[in-house]
Amino acid sequence: MRFPIFPLPGAILFPGLQLPLHIFEPRYRDLVGSALAKDRLIGMIQPQQSKDGAPLYDIGCLGRIGDVEALEDGRYNIVLDGETRFRLVRELDVRTSFRQIEAEIIDDAEDEVLSSVERAGFEFEARRFADMQGYSVDWDSVERLDDETLINGVAQIAPFDAASKQALLEAPNLAQRCELMIQLMQFFALRDDGDEIVTLQ
């Protein structure tokens, strides 16, 4: 499968979730215009370095443009709906201003669920992490989320570095992503003597 990509450092999209984007660079305005004229598909994949033409990570997520607002000056506000993970096969030699790739779609299992122990362990660690970071969370709403939406949703918005987010996207199944999330929350906000928060970069 071939499609254009938006290689944005630190931006991760998961299947079943949404990612709002403000598109202002000319090449990415071209990308969105092209996608809207075709199948509305854009691959979100992280570059390994923050520079033009940097090598790409192997795993990304294919998104379909849902909501779109075309501004008068040529910029766009769009919302990408995550559809499926993909594995990079090769980057294509193209004449477009934006990069394009050939990729294999990853056939993830549908409706994955955690054990009650895994879910409880994650919620415990998430509450502790949120308290440490000073986040206000509606835990009643969290408890009503299905396992996949909860784990992937937290993975997408958590304040982890780009490499950690990439590791979460690459986790082969929900249980392993859940376990990695717990490790990252513990690693990211270690308590020293119960009061000092040490963040590890």
GUPARO-59823 format. One record per atom (N, C-alpha, C): atom name; x, y, z; residue number from 1. Coordinates in nm, 3 decimals, padded with zeros to 5 digits. Layout:
BEGIN
<CA <X Y Z> NUM>
...
END
This chain:
BEGIN
<N <00.084 -00.119 00.000> 1>
<CA <00.000 00.000 00.000> 1>
<C <00.089 00.125 00.000> 1>
<N <00.049 00.224 -00.080> 2>
<CA <00.128 00.347 -00.088> 2>
<C <00.044 00.465 -00.042> 2>
<N <00.107 00.555 00.034> 3>
<CA <00.035 00.673 00.080> 3>
<C <00.135 00.780 00.126> 3>
<N <00.089 00.905 00.134> 4>
<CA <00.175 01.014 00.181> 4>
<C <00.189 01.009 00.332> 4>
<N <00.296 01.068 00.382> 5>
<CA <00.319 01.066 00.526> 5>
<C <00.341 01.207 00.580> 5>
<N <00.311 01.221 00.708> 6>
<CA <00.337 01.343 00.783> 6>
<C <00.434 01.304 00.894> 6>
<N <00.566 01.319 00.872> 7>
<CA <00.665 01.277 00.971> 7>
<C <00.685 01.384 01.078> 7>
<N <00.605 01.377 01.183> 8>
<CA <00.603 01.481 01.285> 8>
<C <00.660 01.427 01.416> 8>
<N <00.775 01.478 01.462> 9>
<CA <00.835 01.429 01.587> 9>
<C <00.740 01.448 01.705> 9>
<N <00.726 01.343 01.785> 10>
<CA <00.646 01.352 01.906> 10>
<C <00.497 01.335 01.886> 10>
<N <00.452 01.327 01.760> 11>
<CA <00.308 01.310 01.733> 11>
<C <00.279 01.164 01.702> 11>
<N <00.195 01.104 01.785> 12>
<CA <00.161 00.963 01.769> 12>
<C <00.010 00.952 01.753> 12>
<N <-00.031 00.868 01.660> 13>
<CA <-00.173 00.838 01.640> 13>
<C <-00.193 00.688 01.660> 13>
<N <-00.300 00.652 01.731> 14>
<CA <-00.333 00.512 01.752> 14>
<C <-00.464 00.480 01.683> 14>
<N <-00.481 00.355 01.637> 15>
<CA <-00.610 00.314 01.578> 15>
<C <-00.725 00.339 01.676> 15>
<N <-00.833 00.393 01.622> 16>
<CA <-00.951 00.418 01.704> 16>
<C <-00.951 00.552 01.774> 16>
<N <-00.841 00.626 01.764> 17>
<CA <-00.832 00.756 01.828> 17>
<C <-00.823 00.867 01.724> 17>
<N <-00.828 00.991 01.771> 18>
<CA <-00.823 01.106 01.682> 18>
<C <-00.705 01.195 01.715> 18>
<N <-00.653 01.262 01.613> 19>
<CA <-00.541 01.354 01.631> 19>
<C <-00.571 01.483 01.556> 19>
<N <-00.596 01.593 01.630> 20>
<CA <-00.617 01.721 01.562> 20>
<C <-00.484 01.782 01.518> 20>
<N <-00.480 01.838 01.400> 21>
<CA <-00.357 01.895 01.345> 21>
<C <-00.386 02.029 01.279> 21>
<N <-00.297 02.124 01.300> 22>
<CA <-00.302 02.252 01.231> 22>
<C <-00.195 02.249 01.122> 22>
<N <-00.236 02.259 00.998> 23>
<CA <-00.145 02.243 00.883> 23>
<C <-00.115 02.380 00.824> 23>
<N <00.013 02.419 00.832> 24>
<CA <00.048 02.552 00.782> 24>
<C <00.165 02.552 00.685> 24>
<N <00.256 02.453 00.694> 25>
<CA <00.368 02.450 00.600> 25>
<C <00.318 02.419 00.460> 25>
<N <00.372 02.488 00.358> 26>
<CA <00.325 02.466 00.220> 26>
<C <00.325 02.320 00.177> 26>
<N <00.430 02.245 00.209> 27>
<CA <00.436 02.105 00.164> 27>
<C <00.326 02.020 00.228> 27>
<N <00.292 02.052 00.352> 28>
<CA <00.187 01.974 00.419> 28>
<C <00.048 02.023 00.382> 28>
<N <00.038 02.150 00.339> 29>
<CA <-00.088 02.194 00.279> 29>
<C <-00.109 02.120 00.147> 29>
<N <00.001 02.101 00.072> 30>
<CA <-00.007 02.021 -00.051> 30>
<C <-00.050 01.878 -00.020> 30>
<N <00.007 01.823 00.087> 31>
<CA <-00.024 01.685 00.127> 31>
<C <-00.173 01.671 00.157> 31>
<N <-00.226 01.762 00.238> 32>
<CA <-00.368 01.755 00.276> 32>
<C <-00.456 01.773 00.153> 32>
<N <-00.422 01.870 00.067> 33>
<CA <-00.500 01.891 -00.055> 33>
<C <-00.502 01.767 -00.142> 33>
<N <-00.387 01.702 -00.155> 34>
<CA <-00.378 01.579 -00.234> 34>
<C <-00.460 01.467 -00.172> 34>
<N <-00.449 01.452 -00.039> 35>
<CA <-00.523 01.346 00.030> 35>
<C <-00.674 01.367 00.019> 35>
<N <-00.718 01.493 00.030> 36>
<CA <-00.861 01.522 00.019> 36>
<C <-00.914 01.491 -00.120> 36>
<N <-00.828 01.505 -00.220> 37>
<CA <-00.869 01.479 -00.358> 37>
<C <-00.869 01.329 -00.390> 37>
<N <-00.807 01.250 -00.303> 38>
<CA <-00.798 01.106 -00.329> 38>
<C <-00.879 01.027 -00.225> 38>
<N <-00.809 00.964 -00.130> 39>
<CA <-00.877 00.875 -00.036> 39>
<C <-00.877 00.928 00.107> 39>
<N <-00.826 01.050 00.127> 40>
<CA <-00.821 01.117 00.259> 40>
<C <-00.725 01.049 00.356> 40>
<N <-00.636 00.964 00.306> 41>
<CA <-00.546 00.889 00.394> 41>
<C <-00.410 00.958 00.407> 41>
<N <-00.361 00.964 00.531> 42>
<CA <-00.228 01.018 00.561> 42>
<C <-00.163 00.927 00.665> 42>
<N <-00.038 00.892 00.642> 43>
<CA <00.035 00.811 00.739> 43>
<C <00.107 00.900 00.840> 43>
<N <00.080 00.878 00.968> 44>
<CA <00.154 00.948 01.074> 44>
<C <00.268 00.857 01.117> 44>
<N <00.391 00.906 01.103> 45>
<CA <00.508 00.827 01.141> 45>
<C <00.616 00.922 01.190> 45>
<N <00.688 00.882 01.292> 46>
<CA <00.788 00.970 01.349> 46>
<C <00.922 00.957 01.277> 46>
<N <00.987 01.071 01.254> 47>
<CA <01.127 01.065 01.207> 47>
<C <01.218 01.034 01.326> 47>
<N <01.331 00.973 01.298> 48>
<CA <01.422 00.938 01.407> 48>
<C <01.502 01.058 01.456> 48>
<N <01.502 01.167 01.378> 49>
<CA <01.568 01.292 01.418> 49>
<C <01.481 01.408 01.372> 49>
<N <01.497 01.522 01.439> 50>
<CA <01.416 01.639 01.404> 50>
<C <01.484 01.722 01.295> 50>
<N <01.492 01.665 01.178> 51>
<CA <01.547 01.739 01.064> 51>
<C <01.485 01.687 00.936> 51>
<N <01.485 01.771 00.834> 52>
<CA <01.425 01.733 00.706> 52>
<C <01.492 01.609 00.648> 52>
<N <01.410 01.518 00.598> 53>
<CA <01.463 01.399 00.533> 53>
<C <01.521 01.295 00.627> 53>
<N <01.498 01.311 00.756> 54>
<CA <01.553 01.216 00.854> 54>
<C <01.494 01.077 00.832> 54>
<N <01.572 00.972 00.864> 55>
<CA <01.519 00.836 00.855> 55>
<C <01.394 00.822 00.941> 55>
<N <01.306 00.731 00.900> 56>
<CA <01.179 00.711 00.969> 56>
<C <01.185 00.588 01.059> 56>
<N <01.103 00.590 01.165> 57>
<CA <01.083 00.468 01.242> 57>
<C <01.008 00.366 01.155> 57>
<N <01.007 00.242 01.199> 58>
<CA <00.947 00.135 01.117> 58>
<C <00.795 00.129 01.126> 58>
<N <00.738 00.174 01.239> 59>
<CA <00.595 00.158 01.263> 59>
<C <00.528 00.294 01.273> 59>
<N <00.413 00.308 01.205> 60>
<CA <00.332 00.429 01.214> 60>
<C <00.186 00.391 01.217> 60>
<N <00.099 00.491 01.205> 61>
<CA <-00.045 00.466 01.204> 61>
<C <-00.109 00.542 01.089> 61>
<N <-00.190 00.472 01.014> 62>
<CA <-00.260 00.533 00.901> 62>
<C <-00.384 00.605 00.952> 62>
<N <-00.399 00.731 00.913> 63>
<CA <-00.515 00.809 00.955> 63>
<C <-00.596 00.853 00.835> 63>
<N <-00.726 00.868 00.857> 64>
<CA <-00.815 00.919 00.754> 64>
<C <-00.866 01.056 00.798> 64>
<N <-00.858 01.154 00.709> 65>
<CA <-00.905 01.288 00.743> 65>
<C <-01.055 01.283 00.767> 65>
<N <-01.095 01.322 00.888> 66>
<CA <-01.237 01.330 00.921> 66>
<C <-01.281 01.475 00.906> 66>
<N <-01.284 01.546 01.018> 67>
<CA <-01.319 01.689 01.013> 67>
<C <-01.209 01.767 00.944> 67>
<N <-01.250 01.864 00.864> 68>
<CA <-01.153 01.950 00.796> 68>
<C <-01.208 02.091 00.788> 68>
<N <-01.122 02.187 00.818> 69>
<CA <-01.155 02.329 00.804> 69>
<C <-01.048 02.391 00.716> 69>
<N <-01.087 02.437 00.598> 70>
<CA <-00.994 02.502 00.506> 70>
<C <-00.998 02.652 00.531> 70>
<N <-00.887 02.709 00.572> 71>
<CA <-00.881 02.851 00.601> 71>
<C <-00.850 02.931 00.475> 71>
<N <-00.885 03.059 00.478> 72>
<CA <-00.874 03.141 00.357> 72>
<C <-00.730 03.155 00.307> 72>
<N <-00.634 03.148 00.399> 73>
<CA <-00.493 03.167 00.358> 73>
<C <-00.426 03.038 00.315> 73>
<N <-00.503 02.930 00.302> 74>
<CA <-00.447 02.803 00.255> 74>
<C <-00.412 02.704 00.363> 74>
<N <-00.419 02.748 00.490> 75>
<CA <-00.394 02.655 00.600> 75>
<C <-00.517 02.567 00.623> 75>
<N <-00.493 02.457 00.695> 76>
<CA <-00.603 02.366 00.729> 76>
<C <-00.601 02.336 00.879> 76>
<N <-00.719 02.316 00.933> 77>
<CA <-00.735 02.247 01.061> 77>
<C <-00.803 02.114 01.029> 77>
<N <-00.737 02.005 01.063> 78>
<CA <-00.795 01.874 01.033> 78>
<C <-00.795 01.787 01.158> 78>
<N <-00.878 01.685 01.154> 79>
<CA <-00.875 01.581 01.256> 79>
<C <-00.852 01.448 01.185> 79>
<N <-00.744 01.379 01.222> 80>
<CA <-00.717 01.248 01.165> 80>
<C <-00.778 01.140 01.253> 80>
<N <-00.853 01.050 01.191> 81>
<CA <-00.909 00.934 01.260> 81>
<C <-00.816 00.815 01.239> 81>
<N <-00.759 00.763 01.348> 82>
<CA <-00.666 00.652 01.337> 82>
<C <-00.735 00.525 01.288> 82>
<N <-00.678 00.462 01.185> 83>
<CA <-00.741 00.344 01.128> 83>
<C <-00.665 00.215 01.158> 83>
<N <-00.535 00.212 01.128> 84>
<CA <-00.460 00.088 01.148> 84>
<C <-00.311 00.119 01.154> 84>
<N <-00.237 00.037 01.226> 85>
<CA <-00.092 00.053 01.227> 85>
<C <-00.034 -00.001 01.095> 85>
<N <00.083 00.050 01.061> 86>
<CA <00.150 -00.001 00.942> 86>
<C <00.299 -00.015 00.969> 86>
<N <00.363 -00.098 00.885> 87>
<CA <00.508 -00.118 00.892> 87>
<C <00.570 -00.065 00.763> 87>
<N <00.667 00.024 00.779> 88>
<CA <00.736 00.082 00.662> 88>
<C <00.808 -00.025 00.582> 88>
<N <00.787 -00.025 00.452> 89>
<CA <00.860 -00.113 00.361> 89>
<C <00.974 -00.036 00.297> 89>
<N <00.940 00.079 00.238> 90>
<CA <01.044 00.164 00.179> 90>
<C <00.985 00.302 00.152> 90>
<N <01.072 00.401 00.146> 91>
<CA <01.029 00.534 00.107> 91>
<C <01.037 00.544 -00.045> 91>
<N <00.938 00.608 -00.103> 92>
<CA <00.929 00.618 -00.248> 92>
<C <01.004 00.740 -00.299> 92>
<N <01.058 00.728 -00.419> 93>
<CA <01.123 00.839 -00.485> 93>
<C <01.015 00.916 -00.561> 93>
<N <00.975 01.030 -00.507> 94>
<CA <00.861 01.102 -00.564> 94>
<C <00.899 01.247 -00.597> 94>
<N <00.816 01.310 -00.677> 95>
<CA <00.837 01.449 -00.715> 95>
<C <00.749 01.544 -00.633> 95>
<N <00.663 01.490 -00.550> 96>
<CA <00.578 01.574 -00.467> 96>
<C <00.662 01.643 -00.360> 96>
<N <00.610 01.752 -00.307> 97>
<CA <00.680 01.826 -00.202> 97>
<C <00.679 01.751 -00.070> 97>
<N <00.588 01.655 -00.056> 98>
<CA <00.576 01.575 00.066> 98>
<C <00.626 01.433 00.041> 98>
<N <00.665 01.368 00.149> 99>
<CA <00.721 01.232 00.138> 99>
<C <00.610 01.128 00.125> 99>
<N <00.642 01.018 00.056> 100>
<CA <00.547 00.909 00.040> 100>
<C <00.619 00.777 00.063> 100>
<N <00.544 00.678 00.109> 101>
<CA <00.604 00.548 00.140> 101>
<C <00.520 00.433 00.086> 101>
<N <00.585 00.319 00.081> 102>
<CA <00.515 00.192 00.063> 102>
<C <00.518 00.122 00.198> 102>
<N <00.404 00.069 00.239> 103>
<CA <00.395 00.010 00.373> 103>
<C <00.305 -00.113 00.373> 103>
<N <00.326 -00.195 00.475> 104>
<CA <00.240 -00.312 00.499> 104>
<C <00.147 -00.280 00.615> 104>
<N <00.021 -00.311 00.597> 105>
<CA <-00.076 -00.291 00.705> 105>
<C <-00.056 -00.401 00.810> 105>
<N <-00.054 -00.363 00.937> 106>
<CA <-00.041 -00.458 01.047> 106>
<C <-00.181 -00.503 01.089> 106>
<N <-00.203 -00.631 01.087> 107>
<CA <-00.335 -00.687 01.117> 107>
<C <-00.349 -00.707 01.268> 107>
<N <-00.385 -00.601 01.339> 108>
<CA <-00.401 -00.611 01.484> 108>
<C <-00.530 -00.683 01.521> 108>
<N <-00.526 -00.753 01.632> 109>
<CA <-00.645 -00.820 01.683> 109>
<C <-00.751 -00.716 01.719> 109>
<N <-00.877 -00.749 01.696> 110>
<CA <-00.985 -00.657 01.729> 110>
<C <-01.037 -00.682 01.870> 110>
<N <-01.086 -00.575 01.932> 111>
<CA <-01.150 -00.585 02.063> 111>
<C <-01.064 -00.657 02.166> 111>
<N <-00.937 -00.616 02.177> 112>
<CA <-00.850 -00.674 02.278> 112>
<C <-00.895 -00.630 02.417> 112>
<N <-00.880 -00.717 02.513> 113>
<CA <-00.918 -00.683 02.651> 113>
<C <-00.804 -00.722 02.745> 113>
<N <-00.799 -00.653 02.859> 114>
<CA <-00.702 -00.683 02.963> 114>
<C <-00.766 -00.772 03.068> 114>
<N <-00.684 -00.841 03.145> 115>
<CA <-00.737 -00.911 03.261> 115>
<C <-00.776 -00.808 03.366> 115>
<N <-00.859 -00.847 03.461> 116>
<CA <-00.900 -00.753 03.566> 116>
<C <-00.780 -00.705 03.647> 116>
<N <-00.680 -00.790 03.664> 117>
<CA <-00.560 -00.753 03.738> 117>
<C <-00.480 -00.649 03.660> 117>
<N <-00.466 -00.670 03.527> 118>
<CA <-00.393 -00.573 03.443> 118>
<C <-00.463 -00.437 03.444> 118>
<N <-00.595 -00.439 03.431> 119>
<CA <-00.672 -00.314 03.428> 119>
<C <-00.659 -00.240 03.561> 119>
<N <-00.674 -00.314 03.670> 120>
<CA <-00.665 -00.252 03.802> 120>
<C <-00.526 -00.195 03.827> 120>
<N <-00.423 -00.268 03.785> 121>
<CA <-00.286 -00.222 03.803> 121>
<C <-00.260 -00.095 03.724> 121>
<N <-00.315 -00.090 03.602> 122>
<CA <-00.296 00.029 03.520> 122>
<C <-00.366 00.150 03.581> 122>
<N <-00.491 00.131 03.624> 123>
<CA <-00.567 00.243 03.680> 123>
<C <-00.500 00.295 03.808> 123>
<N <-00.447 00.205 03.889> 124>
<CA <-00.378 00.247 04.011> 124>
<C <-00.258 00.334 03.977> 124>
<N <-00.179 00.287 03.882> 125>
<CA <-00.057 00.361 03.845> 125>
<C <-00.092 00.492 03.776> 125>
<N <-00.199 00.492 03.696> 126>
<CA <-00.241 00.614 03.627> 126>
<C <-00.288 00.720 03.726> 126>
<N <-00.360 00.678 03.831> 127>
<CA <-00.404 00.773 03.934> 127>
<C <-00.284 00.832 04.006> 127>
<N <-00.188 00.749 04.040> 128>
<CA <-00.069 00.797 04.111> 128>
<C <00.009 00.894 04.023> 128>
<N <00.023 00.858 03.896> 129>
<CA <00.096 00.943 03.802> 129>
<C <00.026 01.077 03.783> 129>
<N <-00.107 01.073 03.768> 130>
<CA <-00.183 01.196 03.750> 130>
<C <-00.170 01.287 03.872> 130>
<N <-00.175 01.228 03.991> 131>
<CA <-00.160 01.307 04.113> 131>
<C <-00.022 01.372 04.118> 131>
<N <00.081 01.296 04.084> 132>
<CA <00.217 01.348 04.086> 132>
<C <00.234 01.465 03.989> 132>
<N <00.169 01.453 03.873> 133>
<CA <00.185 01.554 03.769> 133>
<C <00.088 01.671 03.785> 133>
<N <-00.004 01.658 03.880> 134>
<CA <-00.101 01.765 03.902> 134>
<C <-00.212 01.770 03.799> 134>
<N <-00.243 01.655 03.736> 135>
<CA <-00.349 01.650 03.636> 135>
<C <-00.485 01.631 03.704> 135>
<N <-00.586 01.697 03.650> 136>
<CA <-00.724 01.678 03.695> 136>
<C <-00.791 01.579 03.601> 136>
<N <-00.835 01.467 03.654> 137>
<CA <-00.890 01.358 03.571> 137>
<C <-01.028 01.319 03.621> 137>
<N <-01.122 01.302 03.528> 138>
<CA <-01.256 01.253 03.561> 138>
<C <-01.250 01.100 03.564> 138>
<N <-01.221 01.046 03.683> 139>
<CA <-01.198 00.902 03.693> 139>
<C <-01.324 00.819 03.671> 139>
<N <-01.442 00.879 03.698> 140>
<CA <-01.567 00.807 03.669> 140>
<C <-01.578 00.780 03.519> 140>
<N <-01.541 00.879 03.438> 141>
<CA <-01.545 00.860 03.293> 141>
<C <-01.439 00.760 03.248> 141>
<N <-01.321 00.765 03.311> 142>
<CA <-01.213 00.672 03.278> 142>
<C <-01.258 00.528 03.301> 142>
<N <-01.326 00.505 03.412> 143>
<CA <-01.368 00.368 03.445> 143>
<C <-01.467 00.311 03.344> 143>
<N <-01.535 00.399 03.272> 144>
<CA <-01.634 00.352 03.173> 144>
<C <-01.571 00.322 03.037> 144>
<N <-01.446 00.361 03.018> 145>
<CA <-01.379 00.335 02.889> 145>
<C <-01.347 00.187 02.873> 145>
<N <-01.353 00.139 02.749> 146>
<CA <-01.306 00.002 02.725> 146>
<C <-01.154 00.001 02.734> 146>
<N <-01.098 -00.117 02.749> 147>
<CA <-00.953 -00.130 02.773> 147>
<C <-00.870 -00.066 02.662> 147>
<N <-00.908 -00.092 02.538> 148>
<CA <-00.828 -00.045 02.425> 148>
<C <-00.828 00.109 02.417> 148>
<N <-00.946 00.169 02.434> 149>
<CA <-00.955 00.315 02.430> 149>
<C <-00.875 00.377 02.544> 149>
<N <-00.882 00.315 02.661> 150>
<CA <-00.810 00.368 02.777> 150>
<C <-00.659 00.363 02.756> 150>
<N <-00.607 00.247 02.723> 151>
<CA <-00.462 00.231 02.711> 151>
<C <-00.407 00.314 02.595> 151>
<N <-00.470 00.303 02.479> 152>
<CA <-00.422 00.378 02.363> 152>
<C <-00.440 00.528 02.381> 152>
<N <-00.549 00.567 02.447> 153>
<CA <-00.574 00.709 02.469> 153>
<C <-00.469 00.771 02.559> 153>
<N <-00.435 00.703 02.668> 154>
<CA <-00.332 00.755 02.759> 154>
<C <-00.197 00.753 02.688> 154>
<N <-00.169 00.647 02.613> 155>
<CA <-00.041 00.638 02.541> 155>
<C <-00.024 00.754 02.443> 155>
<N <-00.135 00.796 02.379> 156>
<CA <-00.126 00.901 02.278> 156>
<C <-00.102 01.038 02.341> 156>
<N <-00.160 01.065 02.459> 157>
<CA <-00.152 01.200 02.516> 157>
<C <-00.050 01.214 02.629> 157>
<N <00.005 01.101 02.676> 158>
<CA <00.098 01.107 02.790> 158>
<C <00.221 01.192 02.757> 158>
<N <00.278 01.260 02.857> 159>
<CA <00.390 01.352 02.834> 159>
<C <00.525 01.280 02.829> 159>
<N <00.533 01.174 02.749> 160>
<CA <00.658 01.100 02.737> 160>
<C <00.737 01.151 02.617> 160>
<N <00.865 01.117 02.614> 161>
<CA <00.948 01.157 02.501> 161>
<C <00.910 01.076 02.377> 161>
<N <00.959 01.123 02.261> 162>
<CA <00.921 01.063 02.133> 162>
<C <00.957 00.916 02.124> 162>
<N <01.073 00.878 02.177> 163>
<CA <01.115 00.737 02.169> 163>
<C <01.024 00.648 02.253> 163>
<N <00.981 00.698 02.369> 164>
<CA <00.889 00.620 02.454> 164>
<C <00.754 00.603 02.386> 164>
<N <00.705 00.710 02.324> 165>
<CA <00.577 00.700 02.253> 165>
<C <00.587 00.603 02.136> 165>
<N <00.702 00.604 02.070> 166>
<CA <00.722 00.511 01.960> 166>
<C <00.720 00.368 02.010> 166>
<N <00.783 00.343 02.124> 167>
<CA <00.783 00.208 02.183> 167>
<C <00.641 00.164 02.215> 167>
<N <00.558 00.256 02.262> 168>
<CA <00.419 00.222 02.291> 168>
<C <00.344 00.185 02.164> 168>
<N <00.367 00.261 02.057> 169>
<CA <00.301 00.232 01.930> 169>
<C <00.345 00.096 01.876> 169>
<N <00.471 00.061 01.900> 170>
<CA <00.525 -00.064 01.845> 170>
<C <00.490 -00.186 01.930> 170>
<N <00.438 -00.167 02.050> 171>
<CA <00.402 -00.281 02.135> 171>
<C <00.305 -00.372 02.057> 171>
<N <00.332 -00.502 02.052> 172>
<CA <00.256 -00.590 01.963> 172>
<C <00.112 -00.615 02.004> 172>
<N <00.078 -00.595 02.130> 173>
<CA <-00.060 -00.616 02.171> 173>
<C <-00.093 -00.527 02.290> 173>
<N <-00.219 -00.526 02.328> 174>
<CA <-00.267 -00.433 02.430> 174>
<C <-00.206 -00.462 02.567> 174>
<N <-00.193 -00.590 02.601> 175>
<CA <-00.137 -00.625 02.732> 175>
<C <00.007 -00.575 02.746> 175>
<N <00.086 -00.591 02.640> 176>
<CA <00.224 -00.545 02.646> 176>
<C <00.232 -00.392 02.646> 176>
<N <00.139 -00.327 02.575> 177>
<CA <00.136 -00.180 02.577> 177>
<C <00.098 -00.132 02.718> 177>
<N <00.006 -00.201 02.781> 178>
<CA <-00.035 -00.167 02.918> 178>
<C <00.083 -00.180 03.014> 178>
<N <00.156 -00.288 03.004> 179>
<CA <00.272 -00.311 03.092> 179>
<C <00.379 -00.205 03.070> 179>
<N <00.404 -00.170 02.943> 180>
<CA <00.503 -00.068 02.914> 180>
<C <00.458 00.068 02.965> 180>
<N <00.328 00.097 02.955> 181>
<CA <00.276 00.224 03.008> 181>
<C <00.300 00.234 03.158> 181>
<N <00.276 00.125 03.229> 182>
<CA <00.299 00.124 03.374> 182>
<C <00.446 00.150 03.404> 182>
<N <00.534 00.084 03.331> 183>
<CA <00.678 00.104 03.352> 183>
<C <00.718 00.249 03.323> 183>
<N <00.662 00.307 03.217> 184>
<CA <00.697 00.444 03.181> 184>
<C <00.645 00.543 03.285> 184>
<N <00.525 00.521 03.336> 185>
<CA <00.471 00.610 03.439> 185>
<C <00.556 00.605 03.565> 185>
<N <00.600 00.485 03.599> 186>
<CA <00.686 00.471 03.717> 186>
<C <00.823 00.536 03.692> 186>
<N <00.874 00.519 03.572> 187>
<CA <01.007 00.570 03.536> 187>
<C <01.006 00.722 03.524> 187>
<N <00.896 00.775 03.470> 188>
<CA <00.887 00.918 03.440> 188>
<C <00.869 01.002 03.565> 188>
<N <00.810 00.945 03.667> 189>
<CA <00.782 01.024 03.787> 189>
<C <00.824 00.947 03.912> 189>
<N <00.953 00.927 03.927> 190>
<CA <01.003 00.860 04.045> 190>
<C <00.998 00.955 04.164> 190>
<N <00.954 00.904 04.275> 191>
<CA <00.952 00.986 04.396> 191>
<C <01.080 00.963 04.476> 191>
<N <01.137 01.070 04.519> 192>
<CA <01.256 01.064 04.602> 192>
<C <01.218 01.109 04.743> 192>
<N <01.221 01.018 04.839> 193>
<CA <01.182 01.047 04.977> 193>
<C <01.038 01.097 04.987> 193>
<N <00.957 01.056 04.890> 194>
<CA <00.815 01.083 04.901> 194>
<C <00.770 01.220 04.859> 194>
<N <00.861 01.313 04.827> 195>
<CA <00.812 01.444 04.791> 195>
<C <00.875 01.504 04.666> 195>
<N <00.995 01.470 04.638> 196>
<CA <01.060 01.527 04.519> 196>
<C <01.039 01.438 04.399> 196>
<N <00.989 01.497 04.293> 197>
<CA <00.966 01.421 04.169> 197>
<C <01.087 01.435 04.078> 197>
<N <01.146 01.324 04.041> 198>
<CA <01.262 01.326 03.952> 198>
<C <01.217 01.279 03.815> 198>
<N <01.228 01.362 03.716> 199>
<CA <01.192 01.320 03.580> 199>
<C <01.319 01.281 03.507> 199>
<N <01.313 01.171 03.438> 200>
<CA <01.428 01.117 03.367> 200>
<C <01.414 01.147 03.219> 200>
<N <01.508 01.219 03.165> 201>
<CA <01.500 01.257 03.023> 201>
<C <01.565 01.149 02.937> 201>
END
